[in-house]
Amino acid sequence: MTRIAWVVGSGGLLGGAIAVEVAQRPGWTLFPSPALPWADPDAVTDLARTAVRALIHEAAEADADWSIIWAAGAGVIGTSPEQLDREIEQFTAVLDVVAQEAGGTAAAPRGSVFFSSSAGGVYGGSASPPYTENTAPVPLSPYGATKLRMEAVAVRFSERSGISLLIGRIANVYGPGQKLGKMQGLISHMAKAQYSPSPANIFVPLDTVRDYIYVTDCAALICDGIDRLGVARGAADAPDARAQQVVKIIASGQAVTIGSLIGYFRGVARHNPNIMLGSSPTVSMQALDLRLRSVVWPELDERPLTPLPAGIHATMLDIVGGIQAG
């Protein structure tokens, strides 16, 4: 099986790792596309249309499947509702373009879309962890509610276009490349604080439980899921071929408290981490226990993952490299 994939959001932590994974993955080709100008909605639509047409044409010429991997999004817990609404509008506009260009055509059965949702966002208020794909989502924040709305947009797109869909409800992703300009990525902020007089702020109790997955592990699992989606869909020319809509939790399956995370940093750095406990208005939007367990395609999760101390060490080396490079 060959596949050509367009990664939307390849400038971010996860999107960048997915682009690297696609480029080096046997049988896959990374579709080259300029970054979308998010500040200009009309330009986003025009560039997306050009890119989708080129992607479908290139896939047809190569007799390959095609995928659009959505890893874009600047929203976090605490982002204003207005900004989150704009994110939904842009996502909807791009999917509308994909449906117009490929929906109901011979290209549709060969295509798929991946949407990166947030496990922490959608399960923040859910009952009885560990959460699985069978758990009813109950978001605590506008950010989580936005992710659920975007999931619904994606499902409606798949149903009307005939293009298969994989929704990844992703745990806390960390690793080299995390942008530190927004309040997201505790591990990266703690790593940066090791080399700075300014401490990393921790706004949740130390017994708060999270699931951390190293970014390259996450990227590989996403691409494996897209391949598995194609197999589940069946042959593109089969009479009973149908678009699939699959939701999968993408996580390490390992529960880690913030207190344990501090201990890992102490062991890797050989000294006490530079942290400060504080409070934030968004604390009420943060779940205390976000243990995760996937029951969808569990065979994909049977793989060795990067141990947390090794991932912390790699993140710290990346921070040091950035400091040395100015």
N, C-alpha and C positions, 0 to 999 in steps of 0.2 A: 504494500500500500504506500502510495506517495501522497504528500500533502503540502500545500502552500498555505502559510499562516500569516495573517496580518495582526500584529500586536498593537492594540490601541493603548497608549499609556506606557510606552517602552522607556520613557525617561524616568520612571519611578522605581522604587525598590523592587517590587514584585514584577512589574512589566519589563524592567531591564533584565532580570534573571530569566524570565520566560523567553525573551528575545535571544538570549545566549543559548538557552536550552534548545530552542527551535533551530537555531543556526547550526548546532553541532549534532542534532538528532538524526540518525540514519533514516532516509526516506522523506525527511521534512525539508522545506525550503522557507526561509524567512522572506516575506514579501516586503520590499523596501517602500516606505511611505513617509512623507514628511510629517512632522508633528502637527496635530490639528490646532488651529488658533482659537483656543477656547473663549477668548474675550470677544470674538466676532462670530455670532451664531450663524450668519449667512455664509461666511467663509467656511465654517465647519461643515455645513451641509454640502457646499459645492465641492470641497476637497474630498469629503467622504464619498460623494457620488463618483468622482473621478477614480478614487482608489478602488472602490468596489467593482466598477466596470473593468478596471485593469486586472484586479485579482481574479475575477471570474474568467476573463479572457485567457489569462496566463494559465490558470488551472485547466481550462478546456484544451489549450494547445498541448499541455503536458499530460493530458488524461489523468489528472490528479484530483483528489478531494481538496476542498478549500475550507479554511477556518478563519473566523474573526474572534480574536481573544481580547475581551474587554477588561483591561487592568487599570483603567483610568479612574480618577476621582480624587478630589482634594478635600472632601468632607471628612470630618472627625466628630467625635462626641463634643458638643459645644459649638459646632458650626451653626450659623444662623439659618432659620428656616428658608429665608430668601435665597441664600446661596445653594441650599440643598434642592430647592425647587428648580433652580437653573440647571443643576446637575441632571435632574430627571428629564428636563426639557431637551437637553443636548443628547442624552442617551436615547430618548424616544425618537428624536429627529434622525439620528444615525441609523437606528433600526428601521425606521420608515424608508430610508434610502435603500437599505439592503433588501427590504421586502419588495420595493418597486423594481429594483434591478434584477433580482433573482427569484423572487417568490412566484410560484406557479410555473416556472420554466424548467427546462431540463437541467439547469444548474442547481436547483433547489435540493434535490436528493443527495448531491455530492457536497453540500455545504453544511457547516455547523457554526454555532456561536457559543462562546464561553463567557459567562458573566461572573466576575469576582464579587461575591456578596460577603457579608461579615457575620461570622458565627456569634461573636460577642454582641454585635448590634441586634441581631434578630432574636437571640435567646436570652437577652438580659433579664427579663422578668419571668422567664419560663419556670415551670415547676419540676422538681425531682431530677437534678443532675445525677449522672452524666447525661448530657443532651445528645439525642440521635436525630436522624432525619425524620423519625416518627414523632418527635416532640413538637407540640404546638408552639409556634413562635410567639413571643410576647416581648416586643421591644420596650425598653425603658426610656429611650431618647428619640428625638426627632431624626437623628442619624440612623438609628436602627429602623425606624418606621420608613425612612426613605429607601433603605436597602430592600425592604419588603415590597414597597411600591415598585421599585425597579425590577425586582424579580417578577412581579405580576405583569409589568410591561413586556418583559422578555418572553414570558409564557404565551401571552396573547400574540406577540409577533411570530413565534414558532408555529402556533396553531393556524394562523392565517397564511403564512408563507410556505409551510412545508419544510422549513429548515430546522434541523435538529438543534437542541439546546442543552447545554450542561451548565447548571448553576453550582458554583463552588462556594459553600459557606465556610469561610476560611478563618482559622484560628489566628493568634497573634504571630505575625510574620516578623522575623528579625534577621539581621545579618549585614554584611558590608553593603554600602550604598544607600542606607537610610537617610532621607533628608531630615535635617534637624530643625527646620524652620517652623514646624508645627508641633503641637503637644501630642505626639504619637511616637511610639517606639521606645518603651521604657529601657530596654536593654541598650539601645544606642545612646540614649541620654545618660545612662549610668556609665557607659564606656567613655563618653566624652568628658564626663565629670572627673574621671581619673586623672586627666591631664589639664584640668582647669581649676582655678580657685572657686568657681561657681559650682555649688552642689547640684545634683539631680534632685528634683522635688518629687516626693512620693505622696500622693493624695489619698491613697486607699489604705485600709488596715493591712498589717503585715501577714495576716492569715488569709488574705484574698487569694483565690486559686485561679490560675490561668493555664492555658495550653500554648506553648511556644513551639513554632515550627521554623526551622532554618530555611532561608529563602530559596536556596537551590533545591532542597528537598521538595518544597512546595511547588516550584516550577515543574520539576520532573513529574510529580504526581498529577498536576493539572494536564500536562501533555499526555500522560498515560490515560487519564480519564477521557480526553478527547478521542484518542484512538479506540478506547473501549466503547465510546458512544457510537462510533462508526460501525463496530462489530455488532452492537445491539440493534442498530437500525436495520441491518441486513443489507443485502446487495442493492445497490442503487436502482437497478432495473427490475427488481422483483415486483410482481404484481401487487403484493400486499405490503410493500415498503411504506413505512409511515415515519413521520418526524417523531423523534423522541424528545421528551422533556424530563430531564433527570436532575435531581437535587442531591448533591453529595457534600458531606462535611469533609474538609481537608484540614487535617490536624495531626499532631504527633501522637495523640492518645495518652500523653503523659501529663499528669496534674502537678503543677509546681506552685507553691505559695510564694508570695513576695519575699517573705522571710528566707525561704530556701534560696531564692534567686540572689539575695544579698550574700548569702553564704557562698554560693558559687563564685561570685565576684571576689569575695575575700580570698578564696582559694586560688583563683587565676592570677589576681593582681598581687597577692602576697601582702596585702595590707587592707585596712578597713575601707570600704567604698565611701566615696565622697557624696553623701546623700543628706537630705533634710526632709523630715516628715512635716506635712502641712495639711491644709484643707482647701477645698475647691468647691464652687457651686455645682460642678458636674458630678460630685461624688454620688448623689442620689440616682444618677443615671448609670452607675457602674454596679454590675452584679458582683456579689462576694464569691460565688462559686461558678466557674465556667468550665467545668470538666466536660470533655467532648468524646464521643465515640461514634464512629461511622458504622452503619449497618448496611450501607449501599455499596456494592462492589467491594466487599471487604478484602478480596484477594489483592487488590491494588495496594492495600496498606501493609501487606506482609513483606516488608523491606527494611533493611537497616537504615536508620536515620542518623544525622549528625548529632552526636551527644551535645547537650547544652554547654558544658565547659568548653568544648572545642569551638562551638559556635560563638560563645562569648569572646574567646581568645581571638578568633578571626575578625570579629567586629572591632575589638580594641586595636588590632593591627591596622585595620582600615582607617580608624580615627587617627592613629598616629601618622599614617601615611598622608592623610589629608592635612594635618597640622604641618608636617614637614614640607609639603608642597605649597603651603601658604594659602 
